[in-house]
Amino acid sequence: MKNLLVLLLVCFLTCFQTTVLSADSDADTKAANADTKAAERVEAAGTVLDEIQAAPDQSIPEEVLASAECVAVVPSLLNGGFVFGARYGRGVASCRTPKGWSAPAFFTIGGGSFGLQIGAQATDVVMLIMNKNGMNNLLSSHFKLGADASAAAGPVGRHAAADTDWTMRAQVLTYSRSRGLFAGLELNGAVIKQDKSSTREFYGRMVPFRTALKGEIEAPPIAFPFLNTLAKWAQQAAKK
């Protein structure tokens, strides 16, 4: 009887240990997958910006990019509906600091329909925060375009036309690329707020929006695909 009890106890402990190890393994796998998704979004943001700026005549004007305080990219903003619809996406932002471009901050963008639409599609979105007021709104980690921060479709081309008033009319200039076409985009009504889950996934802890965008933390190496691309095009624009 005693030997039977010992055998049962050993079996129970073995099963318990296996269950715990399996749970830990599943948790680690989920965390790794989450980290990969956040890292992939950073890499995708760099790719979107690189491809847009490499286009010969359809890009963000160099004068505009050189003047931007912050740059935010949403790879694959999802839109759908018939006349009225909804949009939702996750993006990455970085701001200028005395040391260069800041560590990335993760955000979500969503809201109701912005203009007529039929069907569903994914659109790459780029937002340029053009002045201190716009930057302060971004640093608040929760604001509405068109209400808390004025927004307008940005000019397109290698250079901004001399008669455009982009320096005066908006805190945020917005662009979209869909099916190879790049143009200014009206995003009034969109709500931008911090993506806390992606932030935790990427940094391993909660990092406030302001802490990242003010340059108060170091950017990890996995942020370089986006930050290096951003620095490259911003420096090139500043030289023109």
VOSE-993834 format. One line per 5 residues: number of its first residue (from 1); for each residue x negated, y, z of C-alpha. Coordinates in pm, whole numbers. Example, Ala and Ser with C-alpha at 12.3 -4.5 7.8 and 13.67 -1.06 7.14 Angstrom:
1> -1230,-450,780 | -1367,-106,714
This chain:
1> 0,0,0 | -281,233,91 | -458,169,-238 | -136,237,-426 | -95,574,-253
6> -454,667,-337 | -398,570,-699 | -80,777,-719 | -258,1076,-562 | -543,1051,-815
11> -295,1032,-1102 | -105,1335,-969 | -421,1543,-933 | -537,1443,-1280 | -206,1542,-1436
16> -201,1869,-1242 | -553,1959,-1352 | -469,1878,-1714 | -160,2099,-1697 | -355,2391,-1548
21> -635,2361,-1803 | -382,2341,-2085 | -204,2653,-1958 | -534,2840,-1929 | -628,2730,-2279
26> -294,2848,-2418 | -333,3181,-2240 | -684,3225,-2377 | -563,3138,-2726 | -280,3389,-2706
31> -516,3658,-2578 | -763,3585,-2855 | -486,3603,-3115 | -363,3931,-2967 | -713,4075,-2974
36> -749,3965,-3334 | -426,4140,-3431 | -539,4467,-3272 | -883,4439,-3430 | -727,4358,-3768
41> -513,4670,-3743 | -823,4881,-3683 | -995,4722,-3982 | -684,4766,-4199 | -666,5135,-4105
46> -1023,5183,-4226 | -945,5000,-4550 | -636,5213,-4617 | -828,5537,-4562 | -1121,5417,-4773
51> -903,5315,-5066 | -701,5637,-5059 | -1005,5864,-5048 | -1185,5663,-5316 | -908,5736,-5568
56> -1033,5997,-5819 | -734,6233,-5830 | -482,6097,-5580 | -628,6145,-5232 | -618,6371,-4931
61> -777,6704,-5034 | -1125,6748,-4892 | -1036,7088,-4743 | -746,6930,-4554 | -943,6635,-4419
66> -1231,6862,-4317 | -989,7074,-4111 | -804,6791,-3936 | -838,6763,-3559 | -716,6401,-3556
71> -641,6130,-3810 | -379,5859,-3761 | -324,5564,-3995 | -34,5319,-4002 | -108,5016,-4221
76> 222,4881,-4350 | 500,5092,-4204 | 809,4879,-4257 | 1116,5046,-4405 | 1447,4898,-4494
81> 1811,4971,-4549 | 2064,5095,-4801 | 2078,5478,-4810 | 2046,5483,-4431 | 1783,5266,-4272
86> 1502,5241,-4024 | 1125,5248,-4014 | 880,5097,-3770 | 505,5055,-3766 | 195,5033,-3551
91> -106,5251,-3608 | -444,5374,-3491 | -557,5731,-3424 | -888,5906,-3359 | -972,6270,-3279
96> -1280,6485,-3317 | -1493,6519,-3003 | -1832,6682,-2936 | -1987,6334,-2978 | -1804,6248,-3300
101> -1478,6066,-3360 | -1311,5924,-3050 | -1239,5566,-2959 | -918,5450,-3127 | -581,5500,-2962
106> -294,5270,-3056 | 57,5397,-3118 | 394,5296,-3256 | 604,5504,-3494 | 973,5452,-3547
111> 1305,5618,-3604 | 1598,5645,-3837 | 1606,5686,-4211 | 1382,5948,-4367 | 1541,6015,-4707
116> 1731,5789,-4945 | 1614,5430,-4970 | 1731,5099,-5109 | 1589,4762,-5013 | 1284,4702,-4800
121> 915,4767,-4846 | 590,4828,-4659 | 421,5166,-4686 | 78,5278,-4569 | 103,5608,-4380
126> -166,5862,-4296 | -103,6154,-4061 | -342,6445,-4012 | -309,6653,-3696 | -419,6997,-3810
131> -446,7220,-3501 | -475,7227,-3123 | -98,7240,-3070 | -53,6929,-3280 | -341,6763,-3098
136> -183,6844,-2760 | 139,6679,-2877 | -55,6371,-2983 | -237,6361,-2650 | 97,6356,-2470
141> 137,6002,-2614 | 509,6055,-2683 | 648,6310,-2926 | 892,6352,-3212 | 787,6484,-3550
146> 991,6784,-3655 | 1102,6854,-3298 | 800,6851,-3066 | 555,6893,-3353 | 622,7048,-3693
151> 549,6810,-3980 | 533,6843,-4357 | 435,6640,-4660 | 66,6702,-4722 | -82,6823,-5052
156> -242,6560,-5276 | -550,6579,-5496 | -925,6609,-5465 | -881,6976,-5370 | -583,7164,-5226
161> -442,7431,-5455 | -535,7785,-5356 | -170,7890,-5327 | -65,7616,-5084 | 9,7715,-4726
166> -81,7387,-4559 | -299,7572,-4308 | 4,7760,-4177 | 316,7551,-4210 | 269,7233,-4006
171> 93,7082,-3708 | 103,6742,-3878 | 58,6667,-4249 | 187,6328,-4359 | 110,6102,-4654
176> 228,5766,-4785 | 101,5499,-5023 | 346,5247,-5160 | 296,5016,-5455 | -19,5203,-5552
181> 145,5547,-5552 | 6,5808,-5310 | 205,6120,-5218 | 306,6354,-4941 | 573,6212,-4710
186> 849,6370,-4503 | 850,6207,-4160 | 1069,6445,-3960 | 1257,6255,-3694 | 993,5988,-3643
191> 900,5919,-3281 | 537,5848,-3197 | 439,5692,-2865 | 153,5493,-2718 | 140,5124,-2806
196> 58,4995,-2460 | 49,4626,-2548 | -202,4679,-2830 | -408,4905,-2605 | -436,4631,-2342
201> -511,4372,-2608 | -791,4580,-2761 | -959,4714,-2448 | -870,4442,-2200 | -706,4702,-1976
206> -474,4999,-1995 | -649,5307,-2138 | -447,5631,-2140 | -397,5794,-2479 | -572,6111,-2364
211> -870,5918,-2226 | -935,5752,-2562 | -870,6052,-2786 | -1071,6297,-2573 | -1378,6077,-2608
216> -1392,5979,-2241 | -1461,5612,-2320 | -1704,5448,-2560 | -1564,5288,-2872 | -1630,4911,-2884
221> -1808,4773,-3192 | -1483,4628,-3330 | -1361,4988,-3374 | -1643,5073,-3616 | -1466,4962,-3939
226> -1219,5247,-3887 | -1443,5503,-3718 | -1732,5466,-3963 | -1498,5504,-4260 | -1334,5809,-4103
231> -1672,5967,-4027 | -1796,5899,-4380 | -1506,6074,-4553 | -1487,6358,-4300 | -1858,6433,-4341
236> -1829,6419,-4719 | -1533,6657,-4709 | -1716,6900,-4481 | -2005,6927,-4729 | -1784,7046,-5014
